[in-house]
Amino acid sequence: MKSLLSFILGLAIGAAAHWYLTQPDRKTTVSGAGNEPRATATEVKDTLKDKVDTEKIKDELNKTGKVIREKTRQAGQAIVDATANASTTATIKAKLVQDSGLAALKIDVDTTDGVVTLSGSVHSYEQIDRAMDLALNTDGVTKVISTLLVKPKT
């Protein structure tokens, strides 16, 4: 009887030891508990973001037929650049109109990032030189390209 009791007691101790050793580490479980809600919250946020973006895309396509995404800083810089380009073009055009030796209405001016392109027609090579000089001596202009053609007066 003693041996049966010892066997049952040994079996109970063994089962208890097995249960104790197979339990997860309590410290790991508690310290990792904060990560699980964060991960779940991130998943929910990403899911909602995707759904909201999808709805916005559908709306944009229905309204305009296209979808455009830009970084705010880049879009702002593009507006500043476009304004600067238009201002430079207007300044050069005004200089051309003030110069009585140039047919300003026959000269087109296009400005992109400080590079000015003159196109159209003039009556002499001297007028090409004069138009390029006026454009090059304008604030913000770094380069002038001329595709002006010489067409003698008829």
C-alpha positions in Angstrom: 0.0 0.0 0.0 2.8 2.3 0.8 4.3 1.8 -2.6 1.0 2.5 -4.3 0.7 5.7 -2.3 4.2 6.7 -3.2 3.5 6.0 -6.9 0.4 8.2 -6.9 2.2 10.9 -5.0 5.1 10.8 -7.5 2.6 10.9 -10.4 0.9 14.0 -8.9 4.2 15.7 -8.3 5.4 14.9 -11.8 2.1 16.2 -13.3 2.4 19.4 -11.3 6.0 19.9 -12.3 5.1 19.3 -16.0 2.3 21.8 -15.7 4.5 24.4 -14.0 7.4 24.1 -16.6 5.1 24.3 -19.6 3.4 27.5 -18.5 4.5 30.7 -20.4 6.9 33.0 -18.7 4.8 35.5 -16.8 7.2 38.4 -17.3 7.3 37.9 -21.1 3.5 37.7 -21.2 3.0 40.9 -19.2 5.7 42.9 -21.1 4.4 41.8 -24.4 0.8 42.6 -23.6 1.3 46.3 -24.6 2.5 45.3 -28.1 -0.6 43.3 -29.0 -3.1 46.2 -28.7 -0.7 48.5 -30.6 -0.4 46.0 -33.4 -4.2 45.6 -33.5 -4.7 49.3 -33.5 -2.2 49.8 -36.3 -4.0 47.1 -38.4 -7.4 48.8 -37.8 -6.0 52.2 -38.7 -4.4 50.8 -41.9 -7.6 49.1 -42.9 -9.7 52.2 -42.3 -7.1 54.4 -44.2 -7.3 52.0 -47.2 -11.1 52.2 -47.1 -11.2 56.0 -46.9 -8.6 56.3 -49.7 -10.6 53.9 -51.8 -13.7 56.0 -51.3 -11.8 59.2 -52.2 -10.4 57.6 -55.3 -13.8 56.6 -56.4 -15.1 60.1 -55.8 -12.2 61.8 -57.7 -12.6 59.4 -60.7 -16.3 60.1 -60.8 -15.8 63.9 -60.6 -12.7 64.5 -62.7 -11.9 61.3 -64.5 -8.4 61.2 -62.9 -6.7 60.8 -59.5 -3.7 63.0 -58.5 -1.6 62.8 -55.4 1.2 65.2 -54.6 3.3 66.0 -51.6 2.2 69.3 -50.2 5.6 70.9 -50.3 6.2 69.9 -53.9 2.8 71.3 -54.9 3.5 74.5 -53.1 6.9 74.8 -54.8 5.3 74.1 -58.2 2.9 77.1 -57.6 5.8 79.3 -56.6 7.8 78.2 -59.6 4.8 78.8 -62.0 4.3 82.3 -60.5 8.0 83.1 -60.9 8.0 81.8 -64.5 4.9 83.9 -65.3 6.5 87.0 -63.7 9.7 86.6 -65.6 7.9 86.1 -68.9 5.8 89.2 -68.3 8.9 91.3 -67.4 10.7 90.2 -70.6 7.6 90.8 -72.7 7.3 94.3 -71.3 10.9 95.0 -72.1 10.4 93.8 -75.7 7.3 96.0 -76.1 9.2 99.1 -74.8 12.0 98.5 -77.3 10.8 100.3 -80.5 13.3 98.4 -82.6 11.7 95.0 -81.9 8.5 93.6 -83.3 7.5 92.4 -79.8 4.1 91.0 -80.9 6.0 88.5 -83.2 8.2 87.2 -80.4 6.9 84.6 -78.0 8.5 84.2 -74.6 8.4 81.0 -72.5 10.1 80.7 -69.1 10.8 77.5 -67.2 13.0 77.5 -64.1 15.0 80.5 -65.2 15.5 79.2 -68.8 13.9 81.5 -71.3 13.0 80.4 -74.8 12.3 83.1 -77.4 10.5 82.0 -80.6 8.8 83.7 -83.5 10.3 86.0 -86.1 12.3 89.2 -86.3 13.6 91.3 -89.2 17.4 91.0 -88.6 20.1 89.2 -86.7 20.6 92.3 -84.6 17.1 92.0 -83.4 17.8 88.5 -82.2 20.8 89.8 -80.3 18.8 92.6 -78.8 15.9 90.4 -77.7 18.3 87.8 -76.2 20.2 90.6 -74.4 17.0 92.0 -72.9 15.9 88.6 -71.7 19.3 87.6 -70.3 19.5 90.9 -68.3 16.2 90.1 -66.4 16.3 89.0 -62.8 15.9 85.2 -62.4 17.0 84.3 -65.9 19.9 81.9 -66.1 19.8 81.0 -69.7 18.2 82.2 -73.0 17.5 80.0 -75.9 16.5 81.6 -79.2 14.6 79.9 -82.0 13.8 83.2 -83.6 13.8 83.3 -87.3 14.9 86.2 -89.5 12.2 87.2 -92.0 13.1 90.3 -93.9 10.5 93.1 -94.2 8.3 92.7 -97.2 
